[in-house]
Amino acid sequence: MDSAMSVLILAHVESDGSLARPALEALTAGAGLAKSLGVPLSVGLVGADPAAAAAIAGGCGATRVVAVTGAAFTQPRYATDAAAAEALCRAAGAQLVVAAGTSRWMRVLAGVAQRIGGPIDTHVTRIVAEGGVVSVARWYYRQRIEGTTSRSERPWMLVVDPGTHEACEAAPAAVTVETLDVNVPDVRTAVTGVRAPAAGEQTIRPDASLLLVAGAGWTKKQPDGETHVPEAAALILGCIRATQASLGGSKSLVDLSGEGQAVLPFMTHLNQIGQTGSSPRHRKGLATCCHGEEPHVVGWRFITERRAINLNPNCGWAQGKTDVLYVADAFQVMRKVNDLLR
Ligand SMILES: Cc1cc2nc3c(=O)[nH]c(=O)nc-3n(C[C@H](O)[C@H](O)[C@H](O)COP(=O)(O)OP(=O)(O)OC[C@H]3O[C@@H](n4cnc5c(N)ncnc54)[C@H](O)[C@@H]3O)c2cc1C
């Protein structure tokens, strides 16, 4: 093992001085790596006021905290984010650099790795150090195959997928913050404001503990020979709003709007789970009126506890793809569930 080995964690500080959950997860991953290797841990912070975040880093065992502050660096923008990350990496001189795979870091870190002359691996779900050898795991082919990679080149940048690690809960500990003097690069992008999507049924809520998936069956003719789309919408939204669950959909359901069929107006392709959709990491998932075909279920790879409601005892979920299959009418079940939630 390289005796000069050390680990650096890069994190953005939020405008209120806190660290967002993905950054806290990166702290867990990086601190665990430094501990397994028995090497020093540094934390590099970018943000207006790094004091509170630095104390959390100290609680995680960081012996060195370096920061880039200043108004220009608090705004998300390639030129300034890349300059800040490069300066932090150079100042820390670490061989292993860990960061959260947020959209902000993902946009710049490949470029930063190129500037500091090292490789980068993204979508890392696990970092293991055994006998001084570091390897990382990530999933390939839409979560069907897990591969592990080890590299000898340094510095090596490891970008960790949010939702794969516990958030660091270390008690704050005092640590000195070294503020770096970084020249603001030529900036052509002005950040004029932030427009965030309303957190509601139109987005997947990564922090929710439950994922409720709606399938195309909600819009199909029911045993009485009629469709009941308005009631389906009310049942799904009733459950989502009562539980603050995240709303997912099958491809067939979210495609319906493009095909001129009866639709649930709040479902869009942003909700799609599966091979050509997303692979969220909620703790529990409940599939309703969804057949459970493989291109859909592959998006459930990281859902820990799975349940499904389907009229058909031979649906895809019955082929070992769910922990519990309720062979039942989802209209009846969700009516009862919503009554109980009220
Ligand atoms: C290359 C490729 C990529 C794909 N990518 C994706 C993807 O990313 N995501 C995805 O979802 N699909 C994907 N698909 C499509 C996938 O194969 C399925 O066609 C799709 O998931 C089916 O959607 P569904 O289960 O909602 O609809 P359906 O297959 O129509 O199933 C509806 C289900 O609802 C049940 N049902 C009806 N009424 C009730 C009721 N009252 N109570 C309970 N159950 C009821 C029925 O029994 C039926 O099982 C992909 C396909 C291909 C070829």
The ligand as a MOL file (V3000), in Angstrom:
LIG
                    3D

  0  0  0     0  0            999 V3000
M  V30 BEGIN CTAB
M  V30 COUNTS 53 58 0 0 0
M  V30 BEGIN ATOM
M  V30 1 C -37.0230 -2.3570 -24.7140 0
M  V30 2 C -38.1500 -2.2690 -23.7270 0
M  V30 3 C -38.0040 -1.4170 -22.6430 0
M  V30 4 C -39.0400 -1.2980 -21.7010 0
M  V30 5 N -38.8530 -0.4910 -20.6260 0
M  V30 6 C -39.8180 -0.4300 -19.6890 0
M  V30 7 C -39.6680 0.3760 -18.5230 0
M  V30 8 O -38.6710 1.0730 -18.3360 0
M  V30 9 N -40.6670 0.4130 -17.6140 0
M  V30 10 C -41.8130 -0.3200 -17.7840 0
M  V30 11 O -42.6860 -0.2420 -16.9250 0
M  V30 12 N -41.9840 -1.0820 -18.8650 0
M  V30 13 C -41.0280 -1.1490 -19.8290 0
M  V30 14 N -41.2400 -1.9040 -20.9350 0
M  V30 15 C -42.6020 -2.4570 -21.1470 0
M  V30 16 C -42.8970 -3.6680 -20.2960 0
M  V30 17 O -42.4100 -4.8240 -20.9650 0
M  V30 18 C -44.4210 -3.8140 -20.1110 0
M  V30 19 O -45.0550 -3.7320 -21.3550 0
M  V30 20 C -45.0320 -2.7660 -19.1950 0
M  V30 21 O -44.3200 -2.6890 -17.9870 0
M  V30 22 C -46.4850 -3.1890 -18.9000 0
M  V30 23 O -47.0950 -2.1960 -18.1190 0
M  V30 24 P -48.2680 -2.5740 -17.0950 0
M  V30 25 O -47.8770 -3.7460 -16.2830 0
M  V30 26 O -48.6600 -1.3330 -16.4030 0
M  V30 27 O -49.4980 -2.9180 -18.0920 0
M  V30 28 P -50.1990 -4.2590 -18.4870 0
M  V30 29 O -49.2170 -5.2370 -19.0250 0
M  V30 30 O -51.3380 -3.8590 -19.3480 0
M  V30 31 O -50.7160 -4.8560 -17.1080 0
M  V30 32 C -51.8100 -4.3320 -16.4340 0
M  V30 33 C -52.0200 -5.2130 -15.2350 0
M  V30 34 O -53.0370 -4.6540 -14.4320 0
M  V30 35 C -53.7390 -5.7210 -13.8300 0
M  V30 36 N -55.0290 -5.2020 -13.3860 0
M  V30 37 C -56.0430 -4.6710 -14.1330 0
M  V30 38 N -57.0570 -4.2800 -13.3470 0
M  V30 39 C -56.6820 -4.5460 -12.0640 0
M  V30 40 C -57.3090 -4.3620 -10.8210 0
M  V30 41 N -58.5260 -3.8410 -10.6850 0
M  V30 42 N -56.6400 -4.7470 -9.7270 0
M  V30 43 C -55.3970 -5.3010 -9.8150 0
M  V30 44 N -54.7610 -5.5130 -10.9730 0
M  V30 45 C -55.3990 -5.1310 -12.0910 0
M  V30 46 C -53.8470 -6.7660 -14.9160 0
M  V30 47 O -54.0690 -8.0390 -14.3650 0
M  V30 48 C -52.4700 -6.6400 -15.5880 0
M  V30 49 O -51.5470 -7.5600 -15.0180 0
M  V30 50 C -40.2320 -2.0330 -21.8820 0
M  V30 51 C -40.3720 -2.8950 -22.9690 0
M  V30 52 C -39.3400 -3.0060 -23.8840 0
M  V30 53 C -39.5180 -3.9360 -25.0530 0
M  V30 END ATOM
M  V30 BEGIN BOND
M  V30 1 1 1 2
M  V30 2 1 2 3
M  V30 3 2 2 52
M  V30 4 2 3 4
M  V30 5 1 4 5
M  V30 6 1 4 50
M  V30 7 2 5 6
M  V30 8 1 6 7
M  V30 9 1 6 13
M  V30 10 2 7 8
M  V30 11 1 7 9
M  V30 12 1 9 10
M  V30 13 2 10 11
M  V30 14 1 10 12
M  V30 15 2 12 13
M  V30 16 1 13 14
M  V30 17 1 14 15
M  V30 18 1 14 50
M  V30 19 1 15 16
M  V30 20 1 16 17
M  V30 21 1 16 18
M  V30 22 1 18 19
M  V30 23 1 18 20
M  V30 24 1 20 21
M  V30 25 1 20 22
M  V30 26 1 22 23
M  V30 27 1 23 24
M  V30 28 2 24 25
M  V30 29 1 24 26
M  V30 30 1 24 27
M  V30 31 1 27 28
M  V30 32 2 28 29
M  V30 33 1 28 30
M  V30 34 1 28 31
M  V30 35 1 31 32
M  V30 36 1 32 33
M  V30 37 1 33 34
M  V30 38 1 33 48
M  V30 39 1 34 35
M  V30 40 1 35 36
M  V30 41 1 35 46
M  V30 42 1 36 37
M  V30 43 1 36 45
M  V30 44 2 37 38
M  V30 45 1 38 39
M  V30 46 1 39 40
M  V30 47 2 39 45
M  V30 48 1 40 41
M  V30 49 2 40 42
M  V30 50 1 42 43
M  V30 51 2 43 44
M  V30 52 1 44 45
M  V30 53 1 46 47
M  V30 54 1 46 48
M  V30 55 1 48 49
M  V30 56 2 50 51
M  V30 57 1 51 52
M  V30 58 1 52 53
M  V30 END BOND
M  V30 END CTAB
M  END
